[in-house]
Amino acid sequence: MVKASSLESLGEGNQVLRVRDKTNRAKTVTHDAPRSADKLSTEKQMLLAEVLPPRTGGSGRWLWEIYRRLPAGEVVIAAGEDLRAAEFDRTNHVNLQRIPLQFSTWGVFSRAGLRAYRRALKDVRRIIKEQRPARVQRLHCARCLPEGWIAWLNKRIHGMPYICYVHGEEANYAKSSRELGWMMRRVLRGADFLIANSRNTQLLLERDWQVPAERIRLLHPGVDCTRFVPMPRDAAIRQRLGWGDRPVVLTVGRLQERKGHDVMIEAVAQIKSQSPDILYSIVGDGEERGRLEQLVRQHGVAAQVEFRGEPTDNELIQCYQQCDLFVLANRQVGQDIEGFGMVLVEAQACGKPVIAGASGGTAETMLVGQSGFVIDCTTPNELSEVIPQLLLDEPRRHQMGAAGRRFVETNLDWESLAAQARVVFREGLPTHAG
């Protein structure tokens, strides 16, 4: 075990910073044209994010869509490794470098945790130095843990300021552990300011972590309204998807308990008596798949439920466009919540009515009662009532879908959100850092 006092002295000697797992080397992706342009900029911001495309995840997609729209010379990204990263990185003119950021534990009071943070800090420092003569002014942390702890160490040792994104679920999760809570409090206090993805997350920070409101900025995730667009029902596309003329209810997201796939499967079991042709299409993969497949067999709904796994970007958009109704039956499980719900925004951009669980920040993704409904999803009861009503009322679905599209175009398009973010990023920038 590593004592807290050992942490306080981390970096006081160079020997600590030189420790590294020699079998897990950092990888760098270099794009010649953007790199030469980068050198013209004298000041940069650096994003540190374990989860970034091609890895799936709403928070990773949010950050990627924002930072890739910033001027090339103003940002450098240090992202976690992925087997598909090389192909993805070649298609993007972004100053992006891949480093090992997968942690077996977020805690630091263990040999494995301490070793992982030392390695990550060393990689971050290397990337910062490689930007010279440009100066990295501030780190942007995708989450409070583990990225925020890396930035906290970097600030403690090298004096570089940082800001942190907070998504809600990690703020709750950290409360379950004294060690993580201890780390979380230091990260929150050390940041220049925090970026909350929803008002619900902002409330969590103020209420549970005593963060003053003036230290929190609100930035919502969004959608590319030029790619996620409404499309008329297309028999050929539906045939390729395997849907035919069936009424399709869609859920997109990682297979996690809080996403409520299990409750939706139970709801489908109740709905199939009045709508035997219903198809519940599940897009995404994750640790819950085995349990969910067993639940499908248990309820006898194998003909009404499909698991599509991880889609291509084009297939994902087609699923949104050709489904009849989108549902994210999220609920709070222990300390795990849905911080916002980007998939609800993407579905509305494609002109689809949405239903979400009354938990976390999902109500902020829609015009409640106009483009979607927020209901109790801790049981299948309300789902089994509302879903059949909407499937039978095509004019209302179209009306709700049109309202959702207008709402998203006005408030949650990536271009306008990136412009807002750039203004926020300039707040309180130091004159010297790095």
C-alpha positions as CSV (number, residue, x, y, z in Angstrom):
1,M,0.0,0.0,0.0
2,V,1.1,3.6,-0.7
3,K,0.5,6.1,2.0
4,A,-1.1,9.5,1.4
5,S,2.2,11.1,2.5
6,S,3.9,9.4,-0.4
7,L,1.6,11.2,-2.7
8,E,2.3,14.6,-1.3
9,S,6.0,14.1,-2.2
10,L,5.4,12.7,-5.6
11,G,7.7,14.3,-8.1
12,E,10.1,15.9,-5.6
13,G,12.8,13.7,-7.0
14,N,13.3,12.9,-10.7
15,Q,13.5,9.2,-9.9
16,V,9.8,9.0,-9.3
17,L,9.0,10.5,-12.7
18,R,11.3,8.1,-14.6
19,V,9.4,5.0,-13.6
20,R,7.6,3.5,-16.5
21,D,6.3,0.2,-17.8
22,K,8.7,-0.5,-20.7
23,T,6.3,-3.0,-22.4
24,N,3.6,-0.4,-22.8
25,R,5.1,2.5,-24.8
26,A,3.2,5.6,-25.7
27,K,2.3,5.9,-29.4
28,T,2.3,9.1,-31.4
29,V,0.2,10.0,-34.4
30,T,1.7,12.8,-36.5
31,H,0.1,14.7,-39.3
32,D,2.7,16.7,-41.2
33,A,0.5,19.5,-42.4
34,P,-1.3,20.3,-39.2
35,R,1.9,19.9,-37.1
36,S,3.6,22.6,-39.2
37,A,0.6,24.8,-38.8
38,D,0.6,24.1,-35.0
39,K,4.1,25.5,-34.7
40,L,2.8,28.9,-35.8
41,S,0.6,29.1,-32.6
42,T,2.4,30.3,-29.5
43,E,-0.3,29.2,-27.1
44,K,-2.3,25.9,-26.9
45,Q,-4.8,24.0,-24.8
46,M,-4.3,20.3,-24.3
47,L,-7.2,17.8,-24.0
48,L,-6.5,14.7,-22.0
49,A,-9.1,12.0,-22.6
50,E,-9.0,8.2,-22.2
51,V,-12.2,7.7,-24.2
52,L,-12.2,9.3,-27.7
53,P,-13.3,7.9,-31.1
54,P,-13.0,5.3,-32.4
55,R,-13.9,4.1,-28.9
56,T,-17.7,4.5,-28.5
57,G,-19.1,6.6,-25.7
58,G,-21.2,9.8,-25.6
59,S,-18.7,11.8,-23.6
60,G,-15.8,10.8,-25.9
61,R,-17.9,11.8,-29.0
62,W,-18.9,15.1,-27.4
63,L,-15.2,16.0,-26.7
64,W,-14.1,15.0,-30.2
65,E,-16.8,17.0,-31.9
66,I,-15.9,20.1,-29.9
67,Y,-12.1,19.9,-30.1
68,R,-11.9,18.9,-33.8
69,R,-13.7,22.1,-34.6
70,L,-11.2,24.4,-32.8
71,P,-8.5,26.0,-34.9
72,A,-5.8,23.4,-35.5
73,G,-3.0,25.5,-34.0
74,E,-4.8,26.0,-30.7
75,V,-5.2,22.5,-29.4
76,V,-3.3,19.2,-28.9
77,I,-5.1,16.0,-27.8
78,A,-3.7,13.2,-25.7
79,A,-6.1,10.3,-26.1
80,G,-6.3,6.7,-24.9
81,E,-5.1,3.9,-27.1
82,D,-7.4,1.7,-29.2
83,L,-6.8,-1.1,-31.7
84,R,-8.7,0.9,-34.3
85,A,-7.0,4.2,-33.6
86,A,-4.4,4.2,-36.4
87,E,-7.1,4.0,-39.1
88,F,-9.3,6.6,-37.4
89,D,-6.4,9.0,-36.8
90,R,-5.2,8.9,-40.4
91,T,-8.5,10.4,-41.5
92,N,-8.3,13.5,-39.2
93,H,-6.1,16.5,-39.4
94,V,-5.8,17.0,-35.7
95,N,-2.7,17.2,-33.5
96,L,-3.6,13.9,-31.8
97,Q,-1.3,11.6,-29.8
98,R,-2.2,8.2,-28.3
99,I,-0.9,7.2,-24.9
100,P,-1.8,4.4,-22.4
101,L,-4.7,5.8,-20.3
102,Q,-6.6,2.6,-19.4
103,F,-6.4,2.1,-15.6
104,S,-7.2,-1.1,-13.8
105,T,-8.2,1.1,-10.8
106,W,-8.7,4.8,-10.5
107,G,-7.4,4.8,-7.0
108,V,-3.8,5.7,-6.2
109,F,-3.2,3.9,-2.9
110,S,-1.9,0.8,-4.6
111,R,1.2,-0.1,-6.6
112,A,-0.8,-0.6,-9.8
113,G,-2.5,2.7,-9.4
114,L,0.6,4.7,-8.5
115,R,2.5,3.1,-11.4
116,A,-0.2,3.9,-13.9
117,Y,-0.4,7.6,-12.8
118,R,3.4,8.0,-12.9
119,R,3.5,6.6,-16.5
120,A,0.6,8.8,-17.6
121,L,2.1,11.9,-16.1
122,K,5.4,11.2,-17.8
123,D,3.6,10.8,-21.2
124,V,1.7,14.0,-20.7
125,R,4.9,16.0,-19.9
126,R,6.6,14.6,-23.0
127,I,3.7,15.7,-25.2
128,I,3.7,19.2,-23.6
129,K,7.5,19.6,-24.3
130,E,7.0,18.4,-27.9
131,Q,4.8,21.4,-28.6
132,R,7.7,23.9,-28.1
133,P,8.2,26.6,-29.1
134,A,4.4,26.8,-28.5
135,R,3.3,26.9,-24.9
136,V,0.6,24.7,-23.5
137,Q,-1.3,27.0,-21.2
138,R,-3.8,24.7,-19.6
139,L,-4.9,21.0,-19.5
140,H,-8.5,20.1,-20.2
141,C,-9.5,16.9,-18.4
142,A,-12.2,14.7,-19.9
143,R,-13.2,13.5,-16.4
144,C,-12.2,14.2,-12.8
145,L,-10.9,10.6,-12.5
146,P,-8.5,9.5,-13.8
147,E,-7.6,12.4,-16.1
148,G,-8.2,15.0,-13.5
149,W,-5.9,13.4,-11.0
150,I,-3.1,13.4,-13.7
151,A,-3.7,17.1,-14.1
152,W,-3.7,17.7,-10.4
153,L,-0.3,16.0,-10.1
154,N,1.0,18.0,-13.0
155,K,-0.2,21.2,-11.4
156,R,1.3,20.3,-8.1
157,I,4.7,19.5,-9.6
158,H,4.9,21.9,-12.6
159,G,2.3,24.6,-11.8
160,M,0.2,24.1,-14.9
161,P,-3.5,24.9,-14.4
162,Y,-6.3,22.7,-15.6
163,I,-10.1,22.5,-16.1
164,C,-12.3,19.4,-15.7
165,Y,-15.4,18.1,-17.4
166,V,-17.9,16.5,-15.0
167,H,-20.6,14.2,-16.5
168,G,-22.6,13.3,-13.4
169,E,-22.0,9.5,-13.1
170,E,-18.4,9.9,-11.9
171,A,-19.3,12.5,-9.4
172,N,-21.8,10.0,-7.9
173,Y,-19.4,7.1,-8.2
174,A,-16.6,8.8,-6.3
175,K,-18.9,9.1,-3.3
176,S,-18.8,5.3,-2.9
177,S,-15.2,5.2,-1.9
178,R,-13.2,7.1,0.7
179,E,-10.1,6.9,-1.5
180,L,-11.9,8.2,-4.7
181,G,-13.7,10.8,-2.7
182,W,-10.4,12.1,-1.3
183,M,-9.0,12.3,-4.8
184,M,-12.1,13.9,-6.2
185,R,-12.2,16.7,-3.7
186,R,-8.6,17.6,-4.5
187,V,-9.2,17.6,-8.2
188,L,-12.3,19.7,-7.9
189,R,-10.6,22.3,-5.7
190,G,-7.5,22.4,-7.9
191,A,-9.3,23.1,-11.2
192,D,-9.6,26.7,-12.5
193,F,-13.2,25.8,-13.1
194,L,-15.4,22.9,-13.9
195,I,-17.6,22.2,-17.0
196,A,-20.9,20.4,-16.2
197,N,-22.7,18.6,-19.0
198,S,-26.2,19.4,-17.6
199,R,-27.9,21.4,-14.9
200,N,-28.4,18.1,-13.0
201,T,-24.7,17.6,-12.9
202,Q,-24.2,21.2,-11.8
203,L,-26.6,20.6,-9.0
204,L,-24.7,17.5,-7.9
205,L,-21.5,19.5,-7.8
206,E,-23.0,22.2,-5.7
207,R,-25.0,20.0,-3.4
208,D,-22.8,16.9,-2.9
209,W,-19.3,18.4,-3.4
210,Q,-19.8,21.9,-2.1
211,V,-18.5,23.5,-5.4
212,P,-19.5,27.2,-5.6
213,A,-21.8,27.9,-8.5
214,E,-19.4,30.6,-9.8
215,R,-16.8,27.9,-10.4
216,I,-19.0,25.8,-12.7
217,R,-19.7,26.4,-16.4
218,L,-22.5,24.7,-18.3
219,L,-21.9,23.2,-21.7
220,H,-24.3,20.7,-23.2
221,P,-23.3,17.9,-25.6
222,G,-24.9,18.1,-29.0
223,V,-25.1,16.7,-32.5
224,D,-24.0,17.3,-36.1
225,C,-27.3,18.6,-37.6
226,T,-25.9,18.2,-41.2
227,R,-25.3,14.4,-40.7
228,F,-28.1,13.5,-38.4
229,V,-31.1,14.5,-40.4
230,P,-34.7,13.3,-40.9
231,M,-35.2,10.9,-43.7
232,P,-38.5,9.5,-45.1
233,R,-39.3,5.9,-44.5
234,D,-37.3,3.9,-47.0
235,A,-38.4,0.3,-47.6
236,A,-35.1,-0.7,-49.1
237,I,-33.1,0.5,-46.2
238,R,-35.5,-1.1,-43.7
239,Q,-35.1,-4.3,-45.6
240,R,-31.3,-4.1,-45.4
241,L,-31.6,-3.5,-41.6
242,G,-33.9,-6.5,-41.3
243,W,-36.8,-4.5,-40.1
244,G,-39.3,-4.7,-43.0
245,D,-42.6,-3.0,-42.1
246,R,-42.4,-3.7,-38.4
247,P,-42.9,-0.9,-35.8
248,V,-39.4,-0.4,-34.5
249,V,-38.4,1.0,-31.0
250,L,-34.7,1.8,-30.9
251,T,-32.2,2.2,-28.1
252,V,-28.6,3.2,-28.7
253,G,-25.9,3.1,-26.1
254,R,-23.5,0.9,-24.2
255,L,-25.1,-2.1,-22.5
256,Q,-25.0,-0.9,-18.9
257,E,-27.5,-1.5,-16.2
258,R,-28.4,2.2,-15.8
259,K,-29.4,2.4,-19.5
260,G,-32.5,0.3,-18.7
261,H,-32.4,-2.3,-21.6
262,D,-33.6,-4.9,-19.1
263,V,-36.7,-2.9,-18.2
264,M,-37.4,-2.3,-21.9
265,I,-37.3,-6.0,-22.5
266,E,-39.8,-6.5,-19.8
267,A,-42.0,-3.8,-21.3
268,V,-41.8,-5.5,-24.7
269,A,-43.0,-8.7,-23.1
270,Q,-46.1,-6.9,-22.0
271,I,-46.6,-4.9,-25.3
272,K,-46.3,-7.9,-27.6
273,S,-49.8,-9.2,-26.8
274,Q,-51.3,-6.0,-28.4
275,S,-48.5,-5.4,-30.9
276,P,-46.9,-8.8,-31.8
277,D,-45.0,-7.3,-34.7
278,I,-43.1,-4.8,-32.5
279,L,-39.3,-5.0,-32.8
280,Y,-37.0,-3.6,-30.0
281,S,-33.7,-2.9,-31.7
282,I,-30.7,-2.6,-29.4
283,V,-27.6,-0.8,-30.9
284,G,-24.4,-1.1,-28.8
285,D,-22.5,-3.6,-26.8
286,G,-21.2,-4.0,-23.3
287,E,-20.9,-6.0,-20.1
288,E,-24.7,-6.5,-19.7
289,R,-25.2,-8.4,-23.0
290,G,-25.2,-11.9,-21.6
291,R,-27.7,-11.0,-18.9
292,L,-29.9,-9.3,-21.4
293,E,-29.9,-12.2,-23.8
294,Q,-30.9,-14.5,-20.9
295,L,-33.7,-12.1,-20.0
296,V,-35.0,-12.2,-23.6
297,R,-35.2,-16.0,-23.5
298,Q,-36.8,-15.9,-20.1
299,H,-39.6,-13.6,-21.3
300,G,-40.0,-15.4,-24.6
301,V,-39.4,-12.3,-26.8
302,A,-36.6,-13.5,-29.0
303,A,-38.7,-12.6,-32.0
304,Q,-39.3,-9.1,-30.7
305,V,-35.8,-8.1,-29.6
306,E,-32.6,-7.9,-31.7
307,F,-29.0,-7.1,-30.6
308,R,-27.2,-5.2,-33.4
309,G,-23.8,-4.7,-31.6
310,E,-21.6,-1.8,-32.6
311,P,-22.7,-0.2,-35.8
312,T,-20.8,1.8,-38.4
313,D,-21.5,5.6,-38.4
314,N,-23.7,5.2,-41.5
315,E,-25.7,2.3,-40.1
316,L,-26.2,4.2,-36.8
317,I,-27.7,7.2,-38.6
318,Q,-29.9,4.9,-40.7
319,C,-31.2,3.2,-37.6
320,Y,-32.1,6.6,-36.1
321,Q,-33.8,7.7,-39.4
322,Q,-35.8,4.5,-40.0
323,C,-37.0,3.7,-36.5
324,D,-40.4,4.7,-35.3
325,L,-39.6,5.7,-31.7
326,F,-36.5,6.1,-29.6
327,V,-36.3,5.0,-26.0
328,L,-33.6,5.4,-23.4
329,A,-35.1,3.8,-20.3
330,N,-32.5,5.0,-18.0
331,R,-32.6,4.9,-14.2
332,Q,-30.3,5.4,-11.3
333,V,-28.5,2.2,-10.2
334,G,-26.6,2.7,-6.9
335,Q,-24.6,5.9,-7.6
336,D,-24.6,5.4,-11.4
337,I,-26.8,7.9,-13.3
338,E,-27.2,9.2,-16.9
339,G,-25.6,12.6,-16.9
340,F,-27.2,13.9,-20.0
341,G,-28.1,11.5,-22.9
342,M,-26.5,12.4,-26.2
343,V,-28.4,9.6,-28.0
344,L,-31.7,11.4,-27.2
345,V,-30.3,14.5,-29.0
346,E,-29.2,12.4,-32.0
347,A,-32.6,10.8,-32.3
348,Q,-34.4,14.1,-32.2
349,A,-32.0,15.5,-34.9
350,C,-33.3,12.7,-37.1
351,G,-36.9,13.8,-36.4
352,K,-37.9,11.0,-34.0
353,P,-40.0,11.3,-30.8
354,V,-38.1,10.2,-27.7
355,I,-38.8,8.7,-24.3
356,A,-36.4,8.8,-21.4
357,G,-36.2,7.8,-17.8
358,A,-36.8,10.4,-15.0
359,S,-33.2,10.2,-13.8
360,G,-30.1,12.3,-14.3
361,G,-30.0,15.1,-16.9
362,T,-32.2,13.5,-19.6
363,A,-35.0,16.1,-19.3
364,E,-32.5,18.7,-20.6
365,T,-32.1,16.9,-23.9
366,M,-35.7,17.6,-25.1
367,L,-38.8,19.7,-24.9
368,V,-40.6,17.6,-22.4
369,G,-44.2,17.0,-23.5
370,Q,-43.5,18.3,-27.0
371,S,-40.6,16.4,-28.5
372,G,-40.5,13.6,-25.9
373,F,-41.5,12.3,-22.6
374,V,-39.7,11.7,-19.3
375,I,-41.3,8.9,-17.3
376,D,-40.5,6.4,-14.5
377,C,-38.4,3.6,-16.0
378,T,-37.7,1.8,-12.7
379,T,-40.5,-0.6,-13.8
380,P,-41.9,-1.5,-17.2
381,N,-45.4,-0.2,-16.4
382,E,-45.3,3.3,-17.8
383,L,-43.2,2.2,-20.8
384,S,-45.8,-0.5,-21.7
385,E,-48.5,2.2,-21.6
386,V,-46.8,5.1,-23.5
387,I,-45.0,3.1,-26.2
388,P,-48.2,1.5,-27.8
389,Q,-50.0,4.8,-27.7
390,L,-47.2,6.5,-29.7
391,L,-46.8,3.6,-32.1
392,L,-50.5,3.8,-33.0
393,D,-50.5,7.6,-33.4
394,E,-48.4,8.4,-36.5
395,P,-49.5,12.1,-36.8
396,R,-48.4,12.7,-33.2
397,R,-45.1,11.0,-33.8
398,H,-44.4,13.2,-36.8
399,Q,-45.4,16.3,-34.8
400,M,-43.1,15.4,-31.9
401,G,-40.3,14.6,-34.3
402,A,-40.6,18.0,-36.0
403,A,-40.5,19.8,-32.7
404,G,-37.4,17.8,-31.6
405,R,-35.6,18.7,-34.8
406,R,-36.3,22.4,-34.4
407,F,-35.2,22.3,-30.8
408,V,-31.9,20.5,-31.5
409,E,-31.1,22.8,-34.5
410,T,-31.6,25.9,-32.4
411,N,-29.9,24.8,-29.2
412,L,-27.6,21.8,-29.7
413,D,-25.8,21.9,-33.0
414,W,-22.1,21.2,-32.7
415,E,-21.0,24.4,-34.6
416,S,-22.7,26.7,-32.1
417,L,-21.7,24.6,-29.2
418,A,-18.0,24.7,-30.3
419,A,-18.2,28.5,-30.6
420,Q,-19.6,28.6,-27.0
421,A,-16.8,26.3,-25.8
422,R,-14.1,28.3,-27.3
423,V,-15.3,31.4,-25.4
424,V,-15.3,29.3,-22.1
425,F,-11.9,27.9,-22.8
426,R,-10.4,31.4,-22.9
427,E,-11.6,32.3,-19.4
428,G,-8.8,33.1,-17.0
429,L,-6.0,31.9,-19.3
430,P,-2.6,32.4,-17.6
431,T,0.1,34.5,-19.2
432,H,2.8,31.9,-18.4
433,A,2.4,28.1,-18.1
434,G,4.1,24.8,-19.0
